[in-house]
């Protein structure tokens, strides 16, 4: 991976993120795409927060991945775009009258014959991840071994998309998690698209950390899918199996353990988590909501650990002992 490609991917991703956000702002201001109310939520401070960051970041990641010149740039861009699209559907069309929480909850609804928007997202991201894996996985051995590699890579892409989404419950946390997960791949020569991750993250960070914007499921799923694609298409089989074990382990843990509580309890993790964020006001410590959205937000709970619904708590005071990120 050349430095030129890394820089080019970062510049393209950052520019595309900014341009996409500007165009989306114009369209929404004109009343298109459902108008402002469709894309605005209310956080625990009572401040409006925009979901437009998600599709803008997705556009930046896709553009950056396409020009990165790494392993399977086309399949990586496809997986990223599809994850962002299915996540956005869940952000905008979730039925909040019947709250179904977690990956287990959405899969349970499917078993009962009910298709939630979260369930649609699980199926859509899983299917598109397998398609991307089939298109981007090089055959290096037997036909059976190739099929195993496709399944492994598809699981990595889909699983990482879901895992990064679990971190979008505090300002900037998902952007930081995705960037930190990508950077080690550069050292191993597998991080051609890391420039895209960094570029999109830098472009989106001011609004995200300033609690003006949020990634939502759309942006976080797209970010995770691109990180997973880098691992899937650019590392050895041993590394991929190890990474998948880690992803699955963390997703299972998220059903029982609060990532936020773990982060808050670790000095260094908490410093990274708070870097660039607005300080927590004393009043929030005693009155902070368990949800990143107020009662009029119409979006899901922060404890929806399996498929975080796009709501982020911007307070450090919510009940972090509950499951989820």
Phi, psi and omega in degrees: 000122181274152178298327180299317179296318179301312181294318180297316179298320180294316180295315180297315181297315180296315180295319180293324178297313180295315181295316180298319179295319179298316180293320179296319177302317181296314181297315181294321178298329178282352181098001178280171177057029178093353179080177185300321184298329180295328188253004183247134174238171179241126180272183186293340177281350185087011181265146176289145179221136189262141175272359183292343177301322183302301179296330178293316178294321177301315179300318179295317180295318180296315180296316180295319179296322183295329182259001186292332179072016180277200177288127176051058180297324179296305177301324178296316179295321179297312180299321180294314180296317181294317179298319177296321181293313180292325176295321180295322176302317179294323178299316190266336188244008181300135177274101184280353178286339178228094187281114176250120189253144170075161177301318179298320180295318181290320177293324177297322178296322178296319178299325179280358179090013178252129179255104175276167176295328175294321177294320176299320179296316179301313180294316183294314180291320179297315180295315180292327177295320178292321177297315178298319180296318179297324181281330188255352183274121179282141178276123181239003182202221182289167178297320179295317178298324178295318178297321178297318179297320178298314178297319178298313181294320177297318179295322179295314182296311181293319181294318180292325176301316179290319184296314180298326178299330180294341182269355183276053179240004174219151180303126175077352187294316181293321178298317179295315182298316180295319180293315180295326178289331183278325188303319179299335180293334178297320181296328180270003179080011183254003188259045181301325181269003178298327176302322178294318179299313181295315181298314180293321180294317179297319180293324185270340188302316183303314180290323181292309180292331179278003178062032172262331184230162172215147180294320187067181178299321184301306181291319182292319177297319179296316179300314180295323180295322179289320176299314179297324179296322178298317179292316185297317188261357186230007182233169181289164180299320180297317179295319181295317178297320179296317179296317180297319178300319178294317179297311180297318179299317180292322179294319177294320179296327182295339178286343185237333188241140176276115175299323181298321179294319178297314181297315181296332182274355179248123186304312186285319177297321180293323178297317178295318182296324183273350183301120177085354183275158174294141179295151178281126180280148182306321182298330182290332182295326182264338185237003184303141180280154176284354181238150177284351181241149177282181184296343181262006187284328178071023178232170195284178185280150179287349179268006177286081195289328184281322179221077182311128195276010180100000177263133180236134172277128178260012178252148176272006189252002181289163186291090188281359175283349179283158180299160176109179185278000000 
